[in-house]
Amino acid sequence: MFPLVAVTTVFVATYYFIVTERLHRTTIALAGALLVLLLPGLSLSQDEAVGFIDFNTLGLLIGMMLIVAVLTRTGVFKFLALRVAQRGKGRVFLIFAGFAAITAVSSAFIDNVTTVLMIVPVIYLVSDLLGKNVMPFLVMLIIMANIGGMATLIGDPPNILVGSRALVPGMSGHLSFMDFLVNLGPLALICLGVSLLYLRLAGQRDFFASPDEAKSKALESMDAAQAIRDPGLLRRALAVLGLVLVGFLFHHELGLEPATVALAGAALLLVVTRINPEELLAEVEWGVLFFFIGLFVLVGALEAVGVVDLAARGVLAVSETPAVLIVMILWGTAITASLLSAVPTVTVLIPVVQILVNHLGASDPGVALAFWWALAAGACLGGNATVVGAAANMAVVGLSSKEREPLSFATYARTGVPVTAICLLITTAYLLLRYL
């Protein structure tokens, strides 16, 4: 009993400090992981703790961070954003929708945090040229980034975690890039369309009114091509990224893990670009990686002392009807992620959902998949409800505070909460109709 209570206490305390941000999340996650190793009576060895760490997730993140670091140097994101804005010909909704499209697509195949970091500065530039309030653009950017990231394995950290750790009875290996694209891709497209429609209908009429002709011409006269800082580097980076995406599509058939594909692409890019690897490694978000390591050890300790099993039994005590539990997971994950952030929420729930899958989905792969898609979709969509729900949200808030006034919790929630609720209702129907 002591190990169970002690590990739970450490985990709750760690979670509290992560949520309240009284300490840096990486610091507290590593401190919590170390503390469970030092607890008397737990008998958790260092080798066992290392075994809890999911190196496939870490390798995938590192590989994609290195590839994106090279792409960022080329200026391609600014170029695409300016081109999209100019194609709108001064029609604000077309520009708005164009930014939504480029954000969603980029988030699906790069990652949503990098996407918003690259597009936010251009949004400020374009909104100033049009004479429009930047806040509706920033709100749209967050919503589209999180929904777009839901579509693929590599688009959002919660998906990376689910794809790297989820097991489905009767299926060999973990969920693949194609599994996410085929199953969550259509849902993401529906939610993107509905969300954009809601943003248009709920938006202020004067925001979407056409700017004066002088402002439109100022935007159209900008030379977007000047944003490309190194065309040769861009060609090589896009070629390697294309190979990596093909590798993701066929990694199951090739017998490769996603981390292997991403790291191979990063290594190839280093070879063909001759960039000093120390420069690129300095751009890897090591704090994020060590935050994951700490969480993996903490959740592994929870499994080792039986907390995860108790939680799963508690869920099953509510109901053993798959439809009821799938809806519980979807909405429960979304609400928790909106308040406590998506990554730690998913990290804790993955072993719980695995027990439910093994118990209820052993004879029906469709039911098993529905559990995992409910978890992944709940995390990505729940991250849209508040500014603290996902890393991309906080990145936008941070950039907005540096530019001018920060995007506030209340300003964002007025749009984020209803959009999230609508998308969750759509997802509920989608999961129940398609998989049960």
Salt bridges, closest charged atoms under 4 A:
ASP54 OD2 - ARG165 NE 3.91
ASP128 OD2 - ARG404 NH2 2.49
ASP212 OD2 - LYS215 NZ 3.10
GLU213 OE2 - LYS217 NZ 3.12
GLU279 OE1 - ARG73 NH2 3.17
GLU283 OE2 - ARG73 NH2 3.31
ASP309 OD2 - ARG313 NH1 2.46
GLU320 OE1 - HIS359 NE2 3.34
